[in-house]
Amino acid sequence: MTSAAAAPAAGVLPDLTGRRVHVKVPATSANLGPGFDTLGLALARYDELEVSVPDAAGLDIEVHGVGAGEVPLDASHLVVRAIAHTFARAGVELPPLKLVAHNSIPHGRGLGSSGAAIVAGVVAAKGLLEGIVEFDPDELLALATELEGHPDNVAPALFGGLTIAWVTPEGPRHKKLIVHRGVSPLVLVPEHEMSTALARSLQPESVPHEDAVFNVSRSALLIAALIQSPELLLQATEDKLHQHYRAQAMPETDRLIRALRAAGHPAVVSGAGPSILVLASDPSERAEAIRLVEASADTVWQALPLAVDFKGATVQAA
């Protein structure tokens, strides 16, 4: 972190009373088939929050929409934890907080809801500390990754677009790319959830050499397909590293992906699942995929035709 003026002494509480910020964070889909723990895509479905510093002590949280009545309303709330983490890293004492969240990103469905909450907290803290402590993009990514554990979801949530994320001895890094305008994402969301921890537990510790080579080639092809040649998306989304290992835990997802791909649609598990991401090459192909799901799926799927989000998380004084 770099200071806008003089750096505050550790534990100092600047007078932040009355500061209020509005935060908007997109959903994300990680992996995108072969790009396991590396590639992520920001999608135009958002959680929006207002975070303010009241003149009364304590913590006040309201949650509307997704998660209302389910997520904790105390200091263990993930957004609050991320705010507290960022303030601690900046050496500034956490002030009283009022948080009002309007959530639309499904929880436990592979659309980056936990990453979005973490990013929301980090950028809210950035906004509240404006003029006191400044954060560069690498610092924001590092703060979010410390809480999330890996950068593949938090990078696109922070920066938007298609992101390649990797880790160096100095911390996580990212590269943002602009997706071809023809790419038309479709997210298919089931009624049931999936535990990311369970999904990860199904991964083997090692994979055959030929499978690793296969995914390297498909990951490279996927970048080209997403930014330049959408007609290659079906081949580019093939994967041998993680999806078939996790299929036993989400058989409905596996069956629908197989049906979609057999019909020529580039369908993959979104994140850890159980949602499905279809990377259609144009809006008409996306419409065809929706019709296939409506005609053949044996369980209920919510079809969300979404644009790619190019901005990432935003924070503004409110």
Secondary structure, DSSP 8 states (H G I E B T S, - for coil): -EESSS---TTB----TT-EEEEEEEEEEESTTT-TTTEEEEEEEEEEEEEE--SSSSEEEEEEETTTTTS--STTSHHHHHHHHHHHHHTB----EEEEEEE-S-TTSSS-HHHHHHHHHHHHHHHHTTTTEE--HHHHHHHHHHHHSSSTTHHHHHH-SEEEEEEETTEEEEEEE---TT-EEEEEEESS---HHHHHHTS-S---HHHHHHHHHHHHHHHHHHHT-GGGHHHHT--SSSHHHHGGG-HHHHHHHHHHHHTT--EEE-TTSSSEEEEESSHHHHHHHHHHHHHH-SS-EEEEE--B-SS--EEEE-
